[in-house]
Amino acid sequence: MPSNIENRRARFYDRVIRLDVDDQPDAFFNEVIETGGIYTTPRNENWKGSHLVEISLHGVSAFGMTEEEAISNWIRQARRVIRAKVSA
């Protein structure tokens, strides 16, 4: 039987892939706030730390040089995880 996190991940994945690319960042940010994940972007152009965008949500982590790339990478990785669970 799927766990709560697996169910939530699958529902969020199904919802976010149907959104316009411009609406996906807000959906991710809201999901992180509601469920406790990580959504880290560079603070500003003078930020001395990492310039990677990091998303960690529902047991799936992804990085990208841009917010759009990190979201795309999270979606791709979530799809792999979901398919692996289904075929197991």
C-alpha positions in Angstrom: 0.0 0.0 0.0 1.4 3.4 -0.9 2.5 5.6 1.9 1.1 9.1 2.6 4.2 10.7 1.1 3.9 8.6 -2.1 0.2 9.5 -2.5 0.9 13.2 -1.9 3.9 13.1 -4.3 1.8 11.4 -7.0 -1.1 13.9 -6.6 1.2 16.9 -6.7 3.1 15.5 -9.7 -0.2 15.0 -11.6 -1.3 18.5 -10.8 1.9 20.4 -11.5 2.6 18.8 -14.9 -0.7 20.2 -16.1 0.2 23.7 -15.1 1.6 26.4 -17.4 5.4 26.8 -16.9 4.7 30.3 -15.5 2.5 28.9 -12.8 4.7 26.0 -11.7 7.0 28.0 -9.3 4.0 29.2 -7.2 2.7 25.7 -7.0 6.0 24.4 -5.8 6.5 27.2 -3.3 3.0 26.6 -1.9 3.5 22.9 -1.7 6.8 23.4 0.2 5.0 25.8 2.7 2.1 23.3 3.2 4.2 20.1 3.5 7.6 21.1 4.7 10.2 20.9 1.9 13.0 23.0 0.6 12.8 25.6 -2.2 16.0 27.6 -2.3 16.9 30.2 -4.9 19.9 32.6 -4.9 19.0 35.7 -2.8 20.1 38.3 -5.4 22.7 39.0 -8.0 25.3 39.9 -5.2 24.8 36.6 -3.3 28.1 35.0 -2.7 26.8 31.5 -2.0 25.6 28.8 -4.5 23.7 30.0 -7.5 21.9 26.7 -7.8 18.2 26.4 -7.3 17.3 23.5 -5.0 13.9 21.8 -4.6 13.4 19.0 -2.2 9.8 17.9 -1.9 8.0 14.6 -1.1 11.2 12.6 -1.0 12.5 13.9 -4.3 15.4 16.4 -4.7 16.5 18.3 -7.7 18.8 21.2 -8.6 19.2 23.6 -11.5 21.0 26.6 -12.7 17.6 28.4 -13.0 14.3 28.0 -11.2 12.7 26.6 -14.4 15.5 24.0 -14.8 15.2 22.9 -11.1 11.4 22.4 -11.5 11.9 20.5 -14.7 14.5 18.3 -13.1 12.2 17.7 -10.1 9.4 16.7 -12.3 11.6 14.3 -14.3 13.0 12.7 -11.1 9.5 12.4 -9.5 8.3 10.6 -12.6 11.1 8.1 -12.3 10.4 7.5 -8.6 6.6 7.1 -9.2 7.2 4.7 -12.1 9.7 2.7 -10.0 7.1 2.4 -7.2 4.4 1.3 -9.6 6.6 -1.4 -11.3 7.9 -2.7 -8.0 
